[in-house]
């Protein structure tokens, strides 16, 4: 399935497309193992250049990377040749030394704020806040600390785990400056970060997602309103 701003697909048979990419409004990093033909499709959907590479020796870009339009955050276990590749691309990044290396699974970030897993130390949170140039607060989603796995945010809305409570959503809305909307992906999976990749221009969704789910995501992310 492909509309001008939607791609319903899988990467080498897995519908967990969010694990393999990190998208901003300027670029998209995509795992080296993703088919080149899919990368070209994603460029059209997200309307940004797609760069294929590895992080920490894997294609799990979305697991390890987080960030916003100001800065890309990478764990200290990233390899030297991967840093050099980002240097050549001219992408601004910051290495975060922390016992929490799966940054993408533990941070929800946009250009307004950052929700961080409580697992991060005070020193790590300070580094992250300074690099992103936004307010940062620790928190949970549905009582869970792997917040980056449970939400996806762009400049208009934050899609969030359906069991997130009212206090958590209000906390995030104030921090991120966008509305939180509960939804699922891939036929009921609450792990939005695993099944969805998006920016302000479009989104890539796992091919196990049903029609009503995709319609809800499309409307929630604001694309239906924008296209009217």
Backbone as CSV, one residue per row, in Angstrom:
resi,resn,N_x,N_y,N_z,CA_x,CA_y,CA_z,C_x,C_y,C_z
1,UNK,0.848,-1.200,0.000,0.000,0.000,0.000,0.876,1.239,0.000
2,UNK,0.602,2.175,-0.903,1.342,3.429,-0.914,0.442,4.545,-1.409
3,UNK,0.255,5.560,-0.568,-0.401,6.791,-0.971,0.727,7.810,-1.001
4,UNK,0.442,9.070,-1.283,1.544,10.027,-1.404,2.272,10.277,-0.087
5,UNK,1.656,9.896,1.044,2.320,10.098,2.335,2.284,8.851,3.219
6,UNK,1.871,7.704,2.673,1.778,6.467,3.451,2.460,5.334,2.709
7,UNK,3.267,4.575,3.423,3.820,3.336,2.888,3.557,2.225,3.887
8,UNK,2.779,1.230,3.477,2.522,0.041,4.283,3.440,-1.054,3.767
9,UNK,4.361,-1.524,4.611,5.386,-2.416,4.100,5.997,-3.254,5.214
10,UNK,6.981,-4.066,4.839,7.800,-4.787,5.814,9.249,-4.710,5.355
11,UNK,10.160,-4.956,6.256,11.574,-4.998,5.916,12.070,-6.427,6.087
12,UNK,12.342,-7.070,4.976,12.814,-8.457,5.000,11.894,-9.367,5.812
13,UNK,10.595,-9.129,5.663,9.604,-9.992,6.286,9.107,-9.554,7.647
14,UNK,9.727,-8.564,8.271,9.250,-8.110,9.585,8.438,-6.829,9.448
15,UNK,7.280,-6.760,10.124,6.469,-5.548,10.077,6.952,-4.480,11.059
16,UNK,8.002,-4.785,11.817,8.499,-3.834,12.824,9.445,-2.818,12.181
17,UNK,8.880,-2.029,11.288,9.677,-1.122,10.463,10.350,-0.022,11.276
18,UNK,9.760,0.345,12.421,10.335,1.407,13.227,11.666,1.042,13.862
19,UNK,11.935,-0.252,13.973,13.207,-0.683,14.565,14.388,-0.389,13.656
20,UNK,14.111,-0.179,12.360,15.180,-0.091,11.373,15.408,1.313,10.843
21,UNK,14.740,2.314,11.430,14.902,3.655,10.903,14.760,4.742,11.949
22,UNK,15.295,5.900,11.620,15.126,7.123,12.420,14.908,8.257,11.437
23,UNK,13.782,8.957,11.583,13.428,9.998,10.615,13.285,11.357,11.286
24,UNK,13.787,12.374,10.614,13.541,13.766,10.981,12.943,14.455,9.756
25,UNK,12.764,15.771,9.846,12.257,16.505,8.690,13.365,16.884,7.715
26,UNK,14.605,16.432,8.012,15.733,16.726,7.137,16.340,15.483,6.505
27,UNK,16.234,14.344,7.166,16.846,13.119,6.665,16.209,11.907,7.331
28,UNK,16.500,10.735,6.780,16.097,9.474,7.389,17.284,8.530,7.345
29,UNK,17.632,7.959,8.493,18.630,6.904,8.544,17.909,5.562,8.519
30,UNK,18.394,4.674,7.686,17.735,3.386,7.479,18.785,2.284,7.530
31,UNK,18.425,1.155,8.113,19.358,0.052,8.247,19.924,-0.416,6.924
32,UNK,21.188,-0.817,6.950,21.870,-1.250,5.728,21.237,-2.484,5.117
33,UNK,20.547,-3.295,5.923,19.947,-4.530,5.432,18.592,-4.333,4.764
34,UNK,18.040,-3.132,4.885,16.750,-2.852,4.230,16.959,-2.780,2.718
35,UNK,16.027,-3.362,1.974,16.153,-3.383,0.517,16.262,-1.954,-0.036
36,UNK,17.150,-1.782,-1.007,17.371,-0.463,-1.608,16.102,0.077,-2.243
37,UNK,15.276,-0.813,-2.782,14.023,-0.375,-3.411,13.080,0.232,-2.366
38,UNK,13.112,-0.318,-1.156,12.277,0.235,-0.078,12.797,1.608,0.339
39,UNK,14.112,1.748,0.355,14.702,3.036,0.718,14.243,4.131,-0.243
40,UNK,14.177,3.806,-1.528,13.729,4.788,-2.519,12.265,5.163,-2.304
41,UNK,11.447,4.166,-1.961,10.040,4.449,-1.671,9.909,5.355,-0.451
42,UNK,10.704,5.103,0.562,10.629,5.880,1.794,11.055,7.325,1.554
43,UNK,12.027,7.530,0.690,12.412,8.901,0.332,11.221,9.688,-0.203
44,UNK,10.409,9.034,-1.037,9.240,9.708,-1.615,8.177,9.983,-0.558
45,UNK,7.991,9.038,0.364,6.945,9.172,1.376,7.306,10.229,2.414
46,UNK,8.529,10.187,2.921,8.948,11.112,3.978,9.502,12.419,3.428
47,UNK,9.783,12.436,2.102,10.261,13.643,1.407,11.579,14.160,1.974
48,UNK,12.450,13.231,2.316,13.793,13.580,2.804,14.785,12.566,2.235
49,UNK,16.078,12.920,2.179,17.075,11.938,1.746,17.158,10.777,2.729
50,UNK,17.293,9.574,2.206,17.450,8.372,3.027,18.891,7.894,2.922
51,UNK,19.525,7.687,4.058,20.906,7.213,4.104,20.929,5.854,4.791
52,UNK,21.417,4.850,4.113,21.483,3.515,4.686,22.833,3.278,5.350
53,UNK,22.801,2.694,6.529,24.021,2.471,7.293,23.744,1.477,8.420
54,UNK,24.744,1.213,9.225,24.567,0.434,10.437,24.809,1.340,11.645
55,UNK,24.300,0.918,12.778,24.631,1.536,14.058,24.952,0.426,15.043
56,UNK,26.079,0.566,15.700,26.521,-0.459,16.651,26.645,-1.812,15.967
57,UNK,26.983,-1.771,14.682,27.184,-2.986,13.918,25.915,-3.691,13.495
58,UNK,24.755,-3.047,13.649,23.477,-3.657,13.283,22.673,-2.711,12.398
59,UNK,21.572,-3.223,11.862,20.651,-2.384,11.092,19.537,-1.800,11.964
60,UNK,19.630,-1.977,13.262,18.568,-1.540,14.172,18.724,-0.060,14.528
61,UNK,18.618,0.771,13.525,18.796,2.214,13.685,17.816,2.772,14.722
62,UNK,16.563,2.361,14.625,15.533,2.899,15.504,15.687,2.493,16.950
63,UNK,16.382,1.414,17.205,16.631,0.971,18.576,17.677,1.852,19.248
64,UNK,18.739,2.187,18.501,19.888,2.866,19.094,19.868,4.384,18.951
65,UNK,19.209,4.918,17.926,19.249,6.356,17.656,17.982,7.057,18.125
66,UNK,18.156,8.279,18.582,17.034,9.155,18.915,17.468,10.573,18.583
67,UNK,16.515,11.493,18.555,16.911,12.866,18.299,15.806,13.688,17.676
68,UNK,16.150,14.941,17.381,15.222,15.867,16.734,15.970,16.627,15.654
69,UNK,15.409,17.741,15.205,16.047,18.489,14.122,17.342,19.174,14.573
70,UNK,17.555,19.272,15.885,18.774,19.901,16.398,19.952,18.937,16.414
71,UNK,19.693,17.686,16.819,20.811,16.776,17.051,20.355,15.320,17.046
72,UNK,21.221,14.462,16.558,21.041,13.014,16.604,21.815,12.480,17.805
73,UNK,21.173,11.663,18.621,21.811,11.060,19.784,22.196,9.627,19.488
74,UNK,23.431,9.266,19.835,23.935,7.920,19.601,24.578,7.373,20.868
75,UNK,24.496,6.064,21.107,25.144,5.485,22.286,26.655,5.397,22.104
76,UNK,27.363,5.267,23.204,28.823,5.238,23.139,29.361,3.975,22.482
77,UNK,28.511,2.986,22.241,28.970,1.748,21.606,28.930,1.829,20.079
78,UNK,28.586,3.002,19.537,28.611,3.171,18.084,30.048,3.005,17.588
79,UNK,30.195,2.468,16.389,31.519,2.158,15.858,32.145,3.367,15.167
80,UNK,33.467,3.372,15.091,34.197,4.508,14.514,33.807,4.763,13.064
81,UNK,33.681,3.704,12.267,33.352,3.916,10.852,31.934,4.445,10.689
82,UNK,31.060,4.176,11.667,29.699,4.717,11.613,29.705,6.209,11.932
83,UNK,30.543,6.606,12.868,30.692,8.045,13.152,31.238,8.787,11.930
84,UNK,32.224,8.184,11.285,32.824,8.813,10.104,31.804,8.960,8.982
85,UNK,30.923,7.963,8.858,29.878,8.041,7.832,28.943,9.222,8.110
86,UNK,28.559,9.394,9.357,27.702,10.526,9.726,28.418,11.850,9.535
87,UNK,29.730,11.868,9.810,30.515,13.077,9.570,30.473,13.472,8.095
88,UNK,30.613,12.478,7.205,30.567,12.742,5.761,29.193,13.253,5.329
89,UNK,28.161,12.763,5.990,26.799,13.194,5.653,26.486,14.582,6.206
90,UNK,27.332,15.060,7.111,27.100,16.375,7.700,25.986,16.395,8.730
91,UNK,25.710,15.242,9.336,24.644,15.150,10.338,25.234,15.441,11.720
92,UNK,24.644,16.392,12.406,25.085,16.752,13.742,24.677,15.667,14.740
93,UNK,25.633,15.136,15.482,25.298,14.080,16.440,26.082,14.275,17.736
94,UNK,25.571,13.618,18.773,26.215,13.640,20.086,26.268,12.216,20.623
95,UNK,27.429,11.812,21.109,27.583,10.497,21.711,27.196,10.587,23.188
96,UNK,26.287,9.722,23.611,25.822,9.700,24.993,26.392,8.467,25.691
97,UNK,27.225,8.705,26.680,27.786,7.592,27.454,26.830,7.259,28.586
98,UNK,26.214,6.072,28.500,25.208,5.669,29.475,25.080,4.155,29.472
99,UNK,24.679,3.611,30.596,24.387,2.182,30.633,23.168,1.856,29.770
100,UNK,22.344,2.860,29.506,21.195,2.702,28.612,21.674,2.996,27.194
101,UNK,21.923,1.963,26.419,22.451,2.156,25.064,21.362,2.185,23.994
102,UNK,20.210,1.596,24.289,19.112,1.603,23.315,18.352,2.921,23.441
103,UNK,18.969,3.995,22.972,18.396,5.333,23.145,17.029,5.461,22.490
104,UNK,16.886,4.882,21.305,15.612,4.970,20.608,14.467,4.319,21.346
105,UNK,14.764,3.302,22.127,13.740,2.612,22.906,13.391,3.339,24.198
106,UNK,14.196,4.330,24.558,14.057,4.929,25.881,13.884,6.440,25.890
107,UNK,13.726,7.047,24.710,13.500,8.483,24.607,12.373,8.764,23.623
108,UNK,11.520,9.720,23.957,10.512,10.248,23.024,10.861,11.714,22.810
109,UNK,11.194,12.062,21.578,11.795,13.369,21.319,11.111,14.077,20.152
110,UNK,10.864,15.372,20.308,10.579,16.238,19.155,11.305,17.564,19.364
111,UNK,10.951,18.578,18.601,11.666,19.855,18.705,11.230,20.706,19.896
112,UNK,10.262,20.185,20.673,9.762,20.924,21.829,10.223,20.351,23.163
113,UNK,10.478,19.037,23.212,10.811,18.427,24.483,11.271,16.992,24.334
114,UNK,11.607,16.392,25.469,12.086,15.007,25.484,11.583,14.306,26.740
115,UNK,10.891,13.196,26.554,10.520,12.319,27.652,11.566,11.215,27.720
116,UNK,12.195,11.069,28.881,13.279,10.103,29.038,12.900,9.016,30.025
117,UNK,13.363,7.813,29.764,13.208,6.726,30.715,13.849,7.106,32.045
118,UNK,13.227,6.730,33.154,13.840,6.995,34.464,15.169,6.270,34.671
119,UNK,15.518,5.356,33.769,16.771,4.619,33.906,18.007,5.494,33.676
120,UNK,17.853,6.617,32.976,19.005,7.473,32.694,19.508,8.161,33.961
121,UNK,20.820,8.258,34.074,21.423,8.976,35.202,21.244,10.481,35.023
122,UNK,21.495,11.221,36.105,21.394,12.686,36.033,22.378,13.246,35.022
123,UNK,23.591,12.704,34.980,24.597,13.179,34.029,24.163,12.933,32.590
124,UNK,23.602,11.752,32.324,23.148,11.431,30.966,22.003,12.341,30.554
125,UNK,21.079,12.575,31.465,19.944,13.448,31.141,20.416,14.869,30.835
126,UNK,21.427,15.329,31.544,21.969,16.665,31.280,22.572,16.732,29.882
127,UNK,23.360,15.721,29.508,23.961,15.673,28.176,22.897,15.637,27.090
128,UNK,21.875,14.826,27.296,20.799,14.692,26.311,20.061,16.011,26.153
129,UNK,19.718,16.639,27.271,18.995,17.911,27.236,19.797,18.979,26.511
130,UNK,21.078,19.058,26.797,21.917,20.073,26.156,22.056,19.815,24.659
131,UNK,22.202,18.549,24.269,22.371,18.224,22.856,21.112,18.521,22.049
132,UNK,19.960,18.192,22.614,18.694,18.376,21.897,18.194,19.811,21.957
133,UNK,18.669,20.563,22.953,18.261,21.957,23.134,16.760,22.078,23.413
134,UNK,16.247,21.138,24.223,14.837,21.162,24.623,14.742,20.746,26.091
135,UNK,13.619,21.069,26.753,13.409,20.570,28.113,13.332,19.045,28.127
136,UNK,13.817,18.433,29.181,13.774,16.980,29.339,13.222,16.639,30.709
137,UNK,12.321,15.657,30.716,11.792,15.158,31.983,11.727,13.631,31.930
138,UNK,11.963,12.967,33.058,11.781,11.515,33.096,10.301,11.168,33.214
139,UNK,9.935,9.984,32.773,8.540,9.567,32.884,8.323,8.172,32.362
140,UNK,7.098,7.710,32.496,6.714,6.382,32.014,5.509,6.497,31.090
141,UNK,5.266,5.428,30.347,4.062,5.299,29.525,3.435,3.958,29.865
142,UNK,2.173,3.973,30.263,1.484,2.750,30.703,2.261,2.083,31.842
143,UNK,2.939,2.905,32.651,3.713,2.401,33.765,5.029,1.762,33.387
144,UNK,5.400,1.814,32.116,6.608,1.175,31.607,7.679,2.227,31.314
145,UNK,8.947,1.821,31.488,10.050,2.768,31.338,10.615,2.839,29.922
146,UNK,10.285,1.881,29.054,10.817,1.876,27.675,9.975,2.800,26.802
147,UNK,9.980,4.074,27.144,9.028,5.021,26.570,9.162,5.178,25.057
148,UNK,10.385,5.071,24.536,10.572,5.224,23.098,9.944,4.118,22.280
149,UNK,9.724,2.973,22.902,9.070,1.857,22.216,7.556,2.018,22.182
150,UNK,7.041,2.892,23.027,5.603,2.958,23.262,4.943,4.207,22.704
151,UNK,5.714,5.039,22.008,5.158,6.278,21.455,5.948,6.699,20.222
152,UNK,5.265,7.400,19.335,5.886,8.005,18.149,5.369,9.428,18.051
153,UNK,6.267,10.369,17.822,5.867,11.773,17.828,6.390,12.481,16.587
154,UNK,5.577,13.403,16.048,6.071,14.338,15.032,5.751,15.745,15.521
155,UNK,5.714,16.701,14.628,5.488,18.073,15.062,4.056,18.405,15.396
156,UNK,3.123,17.452,15.149,1.716,17.721,15.373,1.078,16.884,16.466
157,UNK,1.554,15.656,16.673,0.864,14.751,17.594,1.827,13.688,18.105
158,UNK,1.473,13.105,19.222,2.204,11.952,19.765,1.251,10.772,19.810
159,UNK,1.557,9.724,19.070,0.795,8.483,19.148,1.351,7.658,20.289
160,UNK,0.471,7.104,21.112,0.914,6.539,22.378,0.188,5.235,22.701
161,UNK,0.821,4.400,23.492,0.297,3.126,23.979,-1.149,3.292,24.465
162,UNK,-2.057,2.389,24.095,-3.466,2.553,24.468,-3.735,2.467,25.968
163,UNK,-2.787,1.960,26.754,-2.980,1.889,28.202,-2.318,3.044,28.950
164,UNK,-1.784,4.023,28.227,-1.248,5.215,28.888,-2.372,5.886,29.668
165,UNK,-2.073,6.319,30.884,-3.142,6.927,31.686,-3.213,8.442,31.468
166,UNK,-4.248,9.048,31.993,-4.489,10.469,31.752,-3.346,11.343,32.262
167,UNK,-2.808,10.996,33.427,-1.718,11.789,33.992,-0.471,11.728,33.113
168,UNK,-0.166,10.542,32.597,0.989,10.391,31.720,0.808,11.199,30.439
169,UNK,-0.392,11.149,29.869,-0.632,11.864,28.619,-0.589,13.374,28.816
170,UNK,-1.164,13.864,29.917,-1.118,15.298,30.182,0.323,15.767,30.388
171,UNK,1.090,14.969,31.091,2.509,15.246,31.350,3.281,15.356,30.042
172,UNK,3.023,14.418,29.121,3.707,14.420,27.833,3.248,15.558,26.942
173,UNK,1.958,15.855,26.971,1.445,16.945,26.144,2.071,18.282,26.531
174,UNK,2.216,18.496,27.825,2.834,19.738,28.289,4.313,19.792,27.923
175,UNK,4.980,18.648,27.975,6.410,18.585,27.689,6.710,18.690,26.199
176,UNK,5.954,17.946,25.387,6.229,17.855,23.952,5.463,18.890,23.126
177,UNK,4.479,19.532,23.725,3.735,20.570,23.028,2.825,20.066,21.932
178,UNK,2.403,18.778,22.023,1.495,18.200,21.039,0.465,17.352,21.763
179,UNK,-0.626,17.059,21.070,-1.668,16.207,21.635,-1.233,14.745,21.625
180,UNK,-1.564,14.015,22.679,-1.329,12.569,22.725,-2.608,11.828,22.339
181,UNK,-2.469,10.868,21.450,-3.608,10.072,20.993,-3.254,8.594,21.113
182,UNK,-4.100,7.845,21.757,-3.864,6.418,21.954,-4.213,5.641,20.684
183,UNK,-3.363,4.704,20.329,-3.627,3.871,19.160,-2.743,2.632,19.208
184,UNK,-2.870,1.788,18.189,-2.043,0.589,18.060,-1.554,0.486,16.621
185,UNK,-0.713,-0.499,16.377,-0.161,-0.751,15.052,-0.047,-2.268,14.875
186,UNK,0.050,-2.723,13.640,0.240,-4.154,13.365,-0.793,-5.035,14.081
187,UNK,-2.068,-4.677,13.867,-3.205,-5.429,14.410,-3.174,-5.549,15.927
188,UNK,-3.087,-4.392,16.586,-3.259,-4.356,18.025,-2.002,-4.271,18.850
189,UNK,-0.849,-4.175,18.216,0.397,-4.071,18.978,0.535,-2.671,19.571
190,UNK,0.816,-2.559,20.878,0.939,-1.236,21.499,2.320,-0.620,21.350
191,UNK,3.252,-1.355,20.719,4.624,-0.856,20.578,4.731,0.004,19.319
192,UNK,4.254,1.241,19.438,4.211,2.151,18.298,5.586,2.399,17.724
193,UNK,6.596,2.512,18.589,7.941,2.791,18.118,8.512,1.701,17.244
194,UNK,8.043,0.482,17.446,8.528,-0.640,16.635,7.826,-0.723,15.294
195,UNK,6.570,-0.329,15.235,5.791,-0.556,14.021,5.576,0.638,13.131
196,UNK,6.197,1.777,13.468,5.889,3.014,12.761,7.121,3.896,12.661
197,UNK,7.288,4.524,11.496,8.369,5.478,11.248,7.728,6.706,10.608
198,UNK,7.949,7.894,11.167,7.251,9.058,10.615,8.049,10.334,10.811
199,UNK,7.669,11.335,10.024,8.076,12.725,10.253,6.858,13.596,9.956
200,UNK,7.063,14.883,9.688,5.922,15.770,9.446,5.352,15.632,8.035
201,UNK,5.991,14.825,7.185,5.577,14.708,5.787,4.841,13.404,5.462
202,UNK,5.068,12.352,6.256,4.448,11.076,5.958,4.826,10.025,6.972
203,UNK,4.363,8.788,6.735,4.717,7.714,7.657,4.812,6.371,6.948
204,UNK,5.650,5.514,7.529,5.846,4.145,7.081,5.313,3.245,8.187
205,UNK,4.432,2.324,7.829,3.755,1.513,8.830,3.891,0.035,8.484
206,UNK,3.977,-0.818,9.515,4.107,-2.250,9.310,2.945,-2.836,8.541
207,UNK,3.229,-3.803,7.670,2.195,-4.328,6.775,1.210,-5.275,7.448
208,UNK,1.375,-5.518,8.745,0.358,-6.278,9.481,-0.749,-5.364,10.002
209,UNK,-0.599,-4.068,9.816,-1.593,-3.106,10.292,-2.873,-3.198,9.472
210,UNK,-3.996,-3.117,10.159,-5.280,-3.161,9.482,-5.701,-1.806,8.939
211,UNK,-6.682,-1.824,8.043,-7.181,-0.590,7.448,-7.642,0.428,8.466
212,UNK,-8.475,0.038,9.452,-8.916,1.006,10.464,-7.750,1.577,11.280
213,UNK,-6.750,0.745,11.582,-5.577,1.239,12.303,-4.855,2.315,11.502
214,UNK,-4.641,2.038,10.216,-3.907,2.983,9.370,-4.695,4.281,9.212
215,UNK,-6.006,4.160,9.050,-6.838,5.356,8.933,-6.767,6.189,10.203
216,UNK,-6.773,5.515,11.346,-6.692,6.229,12.617,-5.338,6.909,12.779
217,UNK,-4.270,6.205,12.413,-2.930,6.791,12.468,-2.831,7.992,11.537
218,UNK,-3.339,7.833,10.330,-3.298,8.896,9.320,-4.012,10.147,9.826
219,UNK,-5.211,9.946,10.377,-5.983,11.063,10.886,-5.321,11.672,12.116
220,UNK,-4.824,10.803,13.010,-4.219,11.279,14.251,-2.955,12.088,13.998
221,UNK,-2.144,11.652,13.046,-0.909,12.361,12.737,-1.160,13.686,12.010
222,UNK,-2.406,13.936,11.647,-2.767,15.230,11.077,-2.710,15.307,9.561
223,UNK,-2.419,14.180,8.897,-2.265,14.236,7.451,-3.599,14.417,6.729
224,UNK,-4.669,13.845,7.259,-5.973,14.008,6.614,-6.412,15.456,6.671
225,UNK,-6.168,16.101,7.819,-6.531,17.510,7.959,-5.710,18.390,7.024
226,UNK,-4.390,18.084,6.948,-3.495,18.871,6.103,-3.879,18.766,4.638
227,UNK,-4.329,17.546,4.206,-4.604,17.324,2.802,-5.964,17.822,2.365
228,UNK,-6.806,18.200,3.313,-8.131,18.675,2.936,-8.087,20.061,2.325
